[in-house]
Every structure is written in structure tokens, then in C-alpha cells.
Amino acid sequence: MHNDLLELPQRVIAFARIGLRPSPADIEAAIRRLDQAESSMQALGHSAIGLQPARAALASLRWGHLPHRDACVSAVASLAAVMAQGIALEDA
């Protein structure tokens, strides 16, 4: 479903968590995929609130700042939870 769209944002934020700055192209691609996943979720009638920590971390990266480590951990965990829900929805 939307899990394939969330893998890149999760990876980009995970790199930031360990202090590596992703390339601007990777950041923009991650934001586009996050937007696509949000649209997909909303079209299916699901809440996309779990994507907000990732959106905040990616916005910080877009503006040239490394998000705080805890914010990155939270964003990666939120994306993992959304991805797990996606797998559960596909199996239903």
C-alpha cells in the first residue's frame, strides 16, 4: 500500500538521527513520497496523523538543520507504526 512510499522518508530521517546530512535531492524526494503516502491514506479514509513527526523532521532538514536526535527517533518510530498498520490493512 503506502509502505513503499514511506521507506525513503524513514531512511532519510534515520541518517539524520546518526548525524549524517542527507542530500537536498533525497530530502525533497522523501517529502514528495510522504505527501503521496498521506494522500493515499486519506483517500482510503485513514488518518495520516502518524506522518506528522516525519513531516516535522523533514521540514527541519529542508531548511538546513539537523533535527534533534530524539525527534528523529520519534519520527522513525511513527513511520514504522504507520507502516505496520499498512501491512495489517493489506492482510485484512
N, C-alpha and C positions, 0 to 999 in steps of 0.2 A: 504494500500500500504506500505509505509515505516514508517508510523506514529507509529506503534507498535515498530519499531526499535529505534525510537527517544525518546520514553518516558523515558527509563533508563538514557541516557545521560542528558536529561533535568533535571531529578530528582537529579542526582549526582551533577550537577553544581548548582542547587538550594540549596542543602545542603551546598555546599562550600560558596555560597553567604551569608548564615547566620553564617558562621564561623565554620561549622562542617566539619571535615575532613572525607571524605568517605574512606571506606576500600580499600586497594590495589586491592582486587578482584573485587569490584564494579567499580573501575576506569578502570581496564582492560576490564571488560565486557562492559562498556559504550563505550570504544574506539572501541571494536570489532563491536558493533552494529552501531556505527557511520560509520565505514568502510563499513559495509553491506548496510546501507542506501545510502551511496554515490555511491556504485557500482550499486545498484538498480536504483537510479535516473539517473545515466549516461547511463545505459542500455536502459532506456526509452527515452533517448535523452534530458534529463533535466539537467540544470546546478546545481551543488552541492555547489556553492559558498556560499550559506546561511549557510552551515555547518562549515565554517572556524572559526567563533568566538568560537563555541563549541569545535572544534579541539584544538584551542589555549588554552582554559581553561582546557581541559582535559590533555593536554600535561604538563601544569604547575602543575596540581595535580599529574600526574605520577612522576614528578621529586621532589615531596615532598613539593611543595609550594602551599599555598592558593592563587588563583588568586585574584586580586583586585575586590572589590565588584562591581564596575561599569562594569568590564569585564564580570563578571558572569551575571549581569543583561542583558547586551548586548547579551551574548551567549544564555541565556534562551529565550529572545525575538526573536532572529534569528531562533531558533529551532521552536518556536511557529508559526512564519511566514511560515516556510517551511512546518510544519505540516498542517497549514491552506490551503496552496497550494495543498498539497496532498489530502486533503478532497475535495477540489474543483475539482481536476482532476478525482477523483473517481466518483464524481457526474455527470461529463460531459458525 
